[in-house]
Amino acid sequence: MIGCYLAMVYMLRRHDQCFLLWSVACFVFVAGGCAAGIRTYVDMPLLTYLLADVLLLLSPALVVAGLVLFLRGQLSARAKQQAALLLTLFLLPLAMLYQVSNASTALTSFSIAVLFIYAIVLLKNARLTPVFPVYILQLFFAVHASLMVLQVILVLPLIGEEHRTFSLPSLQWVLLGHVLLTTSTGLMLPLLSFSLTENQLLRLTELDDLTQLLNRREFFKRANLALLHSRRQQHSVVVLMIDLDHFKQINDQWGHAIGDLALKKVADLLKVGLRTSDLIGRLGGEEFAVLMPNTSAEQAALIGQRLCERIAHHAWEIEARPVKLTVSVGGASCVAALQDLKQLLADADNALYQAKAQGRNRIVFDSEFEKQT
Ligand SMILES: Nc1nc2c(ncn2[C@@H]2O[C@H](COP(=O)(O)OP(=O)(O)OP(=O)(O)O)[C@@H](O)[C@H]2O)c(=O)[nH]1
């Protein structure tokens, strides 16, 4: 059932390959369980021991392969080679041991435990929010790995004995835990992907596609909140409007694609030149806005001046074209954030207009602000 459920998620998620692997892993697990289950009735060790153990190991291996695919977006040739090598390393001793009573069970259980530990390590590098599906899966894998180690401990003394391992009550409990954990893991895996989609959707609605800065709507939303916060704290706030100089000429001379790369580069330079607490947005076209909370006019003037210099003196070369770029900056501030955002932006825009009129590549502050300071 879980295999069918994952197969349906695979189709719903537009053939996201990791779900196919996870679905196949469930069917392989059931096939391996069936092959092992008929040991009591059928004397075909090749089927009931060798094939059963191969299938039982292949199932978690497919889960791990699906995780790699999910986290890295692809299974590289190197990863496939490593998987083939590991499978061979497992198959060789198994082929030699499968007729020795209980030895193959111990080997398979140990290998599965190693695979689950690897899955925990893989998930450690997953940067997903909300993070709880990752933690829960790590917990499942940890319990599952412990269960497999327990199975090894229980089976080791029975190697070579003609005892039917799974008739032991303790091992039946382990087996039950194995099935429950496999089911729970199968149910939890899609949540990983929902976390990822949620993140991607959030990014799409909040960030500007080209520059990965806040888009206009998100900038206004966050800036209004920041302003409210500053008002409560009685802090002064500075808003900068930043506009590229003669950007039309760059588009006309080098083409729109180069213009886009120039916009991206400016955005990167803004990110580097400003603090993480500053909000940076692309309001549209070649116009950016920055809100600097808890910042004095003098500090902002200095930072703005440095930004202009950093951009003007940057070794501009985009796809081997010597693109020359400068920006003009208009600043506005209010002590204790008495103004609203729209007014602040309008004042900064006014100052930007003056910066352009005075020859560009400079920062000018709104005169209203200068009076206040
Ligand atoms: N490549 C690219 N160009 C854009 C984008 N958005 C706006 N532009 C261009 O930016 C240019 C803006 O031109 P203007 O408003 O005349 O301003 P300017 O040439 O920078 O001149 P000043 O602002 O007066 O210094 C136009 O050519 C737009 O086509 C974009 O996303 N990518």
The ligand as a MOL file (V3000), in Angstrom:
LIG
                    3D

  0  0  0     0  0            999 V3000
M  V30 BEGIN CTAB
M  V30 COUNTS 32 34 0 0 0
M  V30 BEGIN ATOM
M  V30 1 N 18.6810 44.4100 -18.9210 0
M  V30 2 C 17.6510 44.9060 -18.2450 0
M  V30 3 N 17.3130 46.1940 -18.4240 0
M  V30 4 C 16.2880 46.6900 -17.7270 0
M  V30 5 C 15.5760 45.9280 -16.8180 0
M  V30 6 N 14.6070 46.7120 -16.2710 0
M  V30 7 C 14.7430 47.9280 -16.8310 0
M  V30 8 N 15.7490 47.9380 -17.7220 0
M  V30 9 C 16.2400 49.0110 -18.5640 0
M  V30 10 O 16.7470 50.0610 -17.7720 0
M  V30 11 C 16.7710 51.2410 -18.5940 0
M  V30 12 C 16.3660 52.4120 -17.7480 0
M  V30 13 O 16.5400 53.5500 -18.5230 0
M  V30 14 P 16.2580 55.0080 -18.0220 0
M  V30 15 O 15.0400 55.0280 -17.1320 0
M  V30 16 O 16.2500 55.9050 -19.2210 0
M  V30 17 O 17.4580 55.3430 -17.0860 0
M  V30 18 P 19.0170 55.3520 -17.3320 0
M  V30 19 O 19.4070 55.0580 -18.7290 0
M  V30 20 O 19.6250 54.4830 -16.2830 0
M  V30 21 O 19.3880 56.8350 -17.0620 0
M  V30 22 P 19.4870 57.5710 -15.6620 0
M  V30 23 O 18.6420 56.7970 -14.6780 0
M  V30 24 O 18.9300 58.9360 -15.9060 0
M  V30 25 O 20.9080 57.5990 -15.2700 0
M  V30 26 C 15.8260 50.9800 -19.7670 0
M  V30 27 O 16.5930 50.8450 -20.9340 0
M  V30 28 C 15.1540 49.6530 -19.4030 0
M  V30 29 O 14.8870 48.8910 -20.5630 0
M  V30 30 C 15.9270 44.5630 -16.6440 0
M  V30 31 O 15.3700 43.8000 -15.8710 0
M  V30 32 N 16.9890 44.1060 -17.3730 0
M  V30 END ATOM
M  V30 BEGIN BOND
M  V30 1 1 1 2
M  V30 2 2 2 3
M  V30 3 1 2 32
M  V30 4 1 3 4
M  V30 5 2 4 5
M  V30 6 1 4 8
M  V30 7 1 5 6
M  V30 8 1 5 30
M  V30 9 2 6 7
M  V30 10 1 7 8
M  V30 11 1 8 9
M  V30 12 1 9 10
M  V30 13 1 9 28
M  V30 14 1 10 11
M  V30 15 1 11 12
M  V30 16 1 11 26
M  V30 17 1 12 13
M  V30 18 1 13 14
M  V30 19 2 14 15
M  V30 20 1 14 16
M  V30 21 1 14 17
M  V30 22 1 17 18
M  V30 23 2 18 19
M  V30 24 1 18 20
M  V30 25 1 18 21
M  V30 26 1 21 22
M  V30 27 2 22 23
M  V30 28 1 22 24
M  V30 29 1 22 25
M  V30 30 1 26 27
M  V30 31 1 26 28
M  V30 32 1 28 29
M  V30 33 2 30 31
M  V30 34 1 30 32
M  V30 END BOND
M  V30 END CTAB
M  END
